[in-house]
Amino acid sequence: MDFHLKKRARNEIKVEVVSLETKYPHNVMIYNYPPIDDIQIEEFEDLALERLRLLRIFDHAGAKGLRLLSDDWKEYVNAELSREGLRNYLRLCTTSGANATGAKHEADIQTRRRDYLSHFILRLAYCRSEDLTRWFIGREMEYFKYKFSALSGPEIKQFLEANNFHFQPLTESQKDEIKDGLYESTAGQSVTKIELLDFYKVPFTQVLDLVRGRRCYLNAGYAYVNTHDLVSIVGTKQQDEIEQGLQAAKLLIDDVEADERIARMLKALHTSYTGKDYTVSREIAVPIESLDQLSKTSMPLCMRVCHEHIRTQHHIKHGGRMQYGLFLKGIGVTLEDSIRFWRDEFSKKMDVDKFTRSYEYNIHHNYGKKGSMVNYSPYSCLKIIKEMAAPGDCHGCPYKALDQTTLKSKLTSYSLSPSACEEIMYFVSRGHYQFACGKYFMLTHNSQTEVAINHPNTYFEESQNLMGNRQKRNPSSQASQAKSKIHQNLIKGHADRSMLMGQDDDELWRIAESQERAYQSQKGISEAFDDDLDLTEIVD
């Protein structure tokens, strides 16, 4: 007998590796299949914030009253995408990517991936309430329509085939039979262009918006839709997918939020500030002796009101101290000058010892020098607008907190004409407080350039730049040594940004901030979504 064991044939399991180009073949995609990628928590947060910045641009365009896909709308959106560092998304919106090669093609593929993943991440944040869901769907559909509008005829055919839309364009003989109806119903196109367009025959119930707007030819229950108007059909499909996906995401919230880091981020995402970090001023120090003049020329209304209140009342409640004190830190007021400023004002109503006991610790705390050693960030517009100021308080957003009569009176006292006040009040009455602030900036600086105001320190920075008071710093000859020192401190966990002085170059800042994000991620802390908490005793 043969006792030699025979080797059993093994069925080898072949793992199919799907390339990114296969997974994300087109700039315009229907978000129908949730991704199964594994990503780091840091990338999860970055993608969420990136998508939020993208959608807010479309929101701002709508708030300005710009008609979707009009030339003015596209000009504004394109400029904002470039300004926000979202040029890769701009390529998705303005080119098909079909002819891209080499590095550009690879960049397009990576952007498609980020586009797809970030959409599903935001579903987890925006499925929580009807208001959030409505806002999210509206912005996503504007983004989708913009991308679709950039496709050519052949690319639209490719998109329809890839997403199982079984529409066939009319043949030339079929077009000839109804050409008169097509000419009359296709507005804004010459006869020659209409003859070059592809038309599709679909049930009229699928394009009710086109029927309502008399933008298609109807015959025997069917609508004849040209290539560019197909977005009405595919857009409906996209919206259905998003709505159903949000309902499904809502059922998963409890499981997703088992991770506290993700839970905190998702809950705070919609009101998160996504602009420049003003935790530490990167500009020259601002002397407190110049604050009176700066309050009139370069401070937004919310900070000017706080400054004037301090100067007249020699006291300000806790909310105002936090709002204005962190703003001063962000524009470049040093810790020593900040203590001197508050002490000089408060000591006009109390003795110095009481100020030292009750208030000085809080200033050190805000600068990250005592207590939890957290270097707190200045308040953004979103946070200030959310503040609920009680009677006697001067913090919060004055465009929201003050009644219209009081606000008009204050604006008039700042030498604004009645017509200028009405321009500001137009936005105030519609709840667009940041646009009102932007209009206030234009009127007080005699500027014709619109400025997007989403942070009081942005207002101050733009004002100083416009007045020629801020210049770029020269790179330090010792930048490499400082870079090494900062890297060592960050690796050890001593990520104090205050050690970065004005002479360090921008590259040094980017490296330091990148290292700090990596360190915080290892500890499971997301600074981007931390509330500005004051852990000291609150003394009014």
Secondary structure in CASP SS format (residue, H / E / C, confidence):
PFRMAT SS
TARGET T0000
AUTHOR 0000-0000-0000
METHOD secondary structure of the structure
MODEL  1
M C 1.00
D C 1.00
F C 1.00
H C 1.00
L C 1.00
K C 1.00
K C 1.00
R C 1.00
A C 1.00
R C 1.00
N C 1.00
E C 1.00
I C 1.00
K C 1.00
V C 1.00
E C 1.00
V C 1.00
V C 1.00
S C 1.00
L H 1.00
E H 1.00
T H 1.00
K H 1.00
Y C 1.00
P C 1.00
H C 1.00
N C 1.00
V C 1.00
M C 1.00
I C 1.00
Y C 1.00
N C 1.00
Y C 1.00
P C 1.00
P C 1.00
I C 1.00
D C 1.00
D C 1.00
I C 1.00
Q C 1.00
I H 1.00
E H 1.00
E H 1.00
F H 1.00
E H 1.00
D H 1.00
L H 1.00
A H 1.00
L H 1.00
E H 1.00
R H 1.00
L H 1.00
R H 1.00
L H 1.00
L H 1.00
R H 1.00
I H 1.00
F H 1.00
D H 1.00
H H 1.00
A H 1.00
G H 1.00
A H 1.00
K C 1.00
G C 1.00
L C 1.00
R C 1.00
L C 1.00
L C 1.00
S C 1.00
D H 1.00
D H 1.00
W H 1.00
K H 1.00
E H 1.00
Y H 1.00
V H 1.00
N H 1.00
A H 1.00
E H 1.00
L H 1.00
S H 1.00
R H 1.00
E C 1.00
G C 1.00
L C 1.00
R H 1.00
N H 1.00
Y H 1.00
L H 1.00
R H 1.00
L H 1.00
C H 1.00
T H 1.00
T C 1.00
S C 1.00
G C 1.00
A C 1.00
N C 1.00
A C 1.00
T C 1.00
G H 1.00
A H 1.00
K H 1.00
H H 1.00
E H 1.00
A H 1.00
D H 1.00
I H 1.00
Q H 1.00
T H 1.00
R H 1.00
R H 1.00
R H 1.00
D H 1.00
Y H 1.00
L H 1.00
S H 1.00
H H 1.00
F H 1.00
I H 1.00
L H 1.00
R H 1.00
L H 1.00
A H 1.00
Y H 1.00
C C 1.00
R C 1.00
S C 1.00
E H 1.00
D H 1.00
L H 1.00
T H 1.00
R H 1.00
W H 1.00
F H 1.00
I H 1.00
G H 1.00
R H 1.00
E H 1.00
M H 1.00
E H 1.00
Y H 1.00
F H 1.00
K H 1.00
Y H 1.00
K H 1.00
F H 1.00
S H 1.00
A C 1.00
L C 1.00
S C 1.00
G H 1.00
P H 1.00
E H 1.00
I H 1.00
K H 1.00
Q H 1.00
F H 1.00
L H 1.00
E H 1.00
A H 1.00
N C 1.00
N C 1.00
F C 1.00
H C 1.00
F C 1.00
Q C 1.00
P E 1.00
L C 1.00
T C 1.00
E H 1.00
S H 1.00
Q H 1.00
K H 1.00
D H 1.00
E H 1.00
I C 1.00
K H 1.00
D H 1.00
G H 1.00
L H 1.00
Y H 1.00
E H 1.00
S H 1.00
T C 1.00
A C 1.00
G C 1.00
Q C 1.00
S C 1.00
V H 1.00
T H 1.00
K H 1.00
I H 1.00
E H 1.00
L H 1.00
L C 1.00
D C 1.00
F E 1.00
Y E 1.00
K E 1.00
V E 1.00
P E 1.00
F H 1.00
T H 1.00
Q H 1.00
V H 1.00
L H 1.00
D H 1.00
L H 1.00
V H 1.00
R H 1.00
G C 1.00
R C 1.00
R C 1.00
C C 1.00
Y E 1.00
L E 1.00
N E 1.00
A C 1.00
G C 1.00
Y E 1.00
A E 1.00
Y E 1.00
V E 1.00
N E 1.00
T H 1.00
H H 1.00
D H 1.00
L H 1.00
V H 1.00
S H 1.00
I H 1.00
V H 1.00
G H 1.00
T H 1.00
K H 1.00
Q H 1.00
Q H 1.00
D H 1.00
E H 1.00
I H 1.00
E H 1.00
Q H 1.00
G H 1.00
L H 1.00
Q H 1.00
A H 1.00
A H 1.00
K H 1.00
L H 1.00
L H 1.00
I H 1.00
D H 1.00
D H 1.00
V H 1.00
E C 1.00
A C 1.00
D C 1.00
E H 1.00
R H 1.00
I H 1.00
A H 1.00
R H 1.00
M H 1.00
L H 1.00
K H 1.00
A H 1.00
L C 1.00
H C 1.00
T C 1.00
S C 1.00
Y C 1.00
T C 1.00
G C 1.00
K C 1.00
D C 1.00
Y C 1.00
T C 1.00
V C 1.00
S C 1.00
R C 1.00
E C 1.00
I C 1.00
A C 1.00
V C 1.00
P C 1.00
I H 1.00
E H 1.00
S H 1.00
L H 1.00
D H 1.00
Q H 1.00
L H 1.00
S H 1.00
K H 1.00
T H 1.00
S C 1.00
M C 1.00
P C 1.00
L H 1.00
C H 1.00
M H 1.00
R H 1.00
V H 1.00
C H 1.00
H H 1.00
E H 1.00
H H 1.00
I H 1.00
R H 1.00
T H 1.00
Q H 1.00
H C 1.00
H C 1.00
I C 1.00
K C 1.00
H H 1.00
G H 1.00
G H 1.00
R H 1.00
M H 1.00
Q H 1.00
Y H 1.00
G H 1.00
L H 1.00
F H 1.00
L H 1.00
K H 1.00
G H 1.00
I H 1.00
G C 1.00
V C 1.00
T C 1.00
L H 1.00
E H 1.00
D H 1.00
S H 1.00
I H 1.00
R H 1.00
F H 1.00
W H 1.00
R H 1.00
D H 1.00
E H 1.00
F H 1.00
S C 1.00
K C 1.00
K C 1.00
M C 1.00
D C 1.00
V H 1.00
D H 1.00
K H 1.00
F H 1.00
T H 1.00
R H 1.00
S H 1.00
Y H 1.00
E H 1.00
Y H 1.00
N H 1.00
I H 1.00
H H 1.00
H H 1.00
N H 1.00
Y C 1.00
G C 1.00
K C 1.00
K C 1.00
G C 1.00
S C 1.00
M C 1.00
V C 1.00
N C 1.00
Y C 1.00
S C 1.00
P C 1.00
Y C 1.00
S C 1.00
C H 1.00
L H 1.00
K H 1.00
I H 1.00
I H 1.00
K H 1.00
E C 1.00
M C 1.00
A C 1.00
A C 1.00
P C 1.00
G C 1.00
D C 1.00
C C 1.00
H C 1.00
G C 1.00
C C 1.00
P H 1.00
Y H 1.00
K H 1.00
A H 1.00
L C 1.00
D C 1.00
Q H 1.00
T H 1.00
T H 1.00
L H 1.00
K H 1.00
S H 1.00
K H 1.00
L H 1.00
T H 1.00
S H 1.00
Y C 1.00
S C 1.00
L C 1.00
S C 1.00
P H 1.00
S H 1.00
A H 1.00
C H 1.00
E H 1.00
E H 1.00
I H 1.00
M H 1.00
Y H 1.00
F H 1.00
V H 1.00
S H 1.00
R C 1.00
G C 1.00
H C 1.00
Y H 1.00
Q H 1.00
F H 1.00
A H 1.00
C H 1.00
G H 1.00
K H 1.00
Y H 1.00
F H 1.00
M H 1.00
L H 1.00
T H 1.00
H H 1.00
N C 1.00
S C 1.00
Q C 1.00
T C 1.00
E C 1.00
V C 1.00
A C 1.00
I C 1.00
N C 1.00
H C 1.00
P H 1.00
N H 1.00
T H 1.00
Y H 1.00
F H 1.00
E H 1.00
E H 1.00
S H 1.00
Q H 1.00
N H 1.00
L H 1.00
M C 1.00
G C 1.00
N C 1.00
R C 1.00
Q C 1.00
K C 1.00
R C 1.00
N C 1.00
P C 1.00
S C 1.00
S C 1.00
Q C 1.00
A H 1.00
S H 1.00
Q H 1.00
A H 1.00
K H 1.00
S H 1.00
K H 1.00
I H 1.00
H H 1.00
Q H 1.00
N H 1.00
L H 1.00
I H 1.00
K H 1.00
G C 1.00
H C 1.00
A C 1.00
D C 1.00
R H 1.00
S H 1.00
M H 1.00
L C 1.00
M C 1.00
G C 1.00
Q C 1.00
D C 1.00
D C 1.00
D H 1.00
E H 1.00
L H 1.00
W H 1.00
R H 1.00
I H 1.00
A H 1.00
E H 1.00
S H 1.00
Q H 1.00
E H 1.00
R H 1.00
A H 1.00
Y H 1.00
Q H 1.00
S H 1.00
Q H 1.00
K C 1.00
G C 1.00
I C 1.00
S C 1.00
E H 1.00
A H 1.00
F H 1.00
D C 1.00
D C 1.00
D C 1.00
L C 1.00
D C 1.00
L C 1.00
T C 1.00
E C 1.00
I C 1.00
V C 1.00
D C 1.00
END
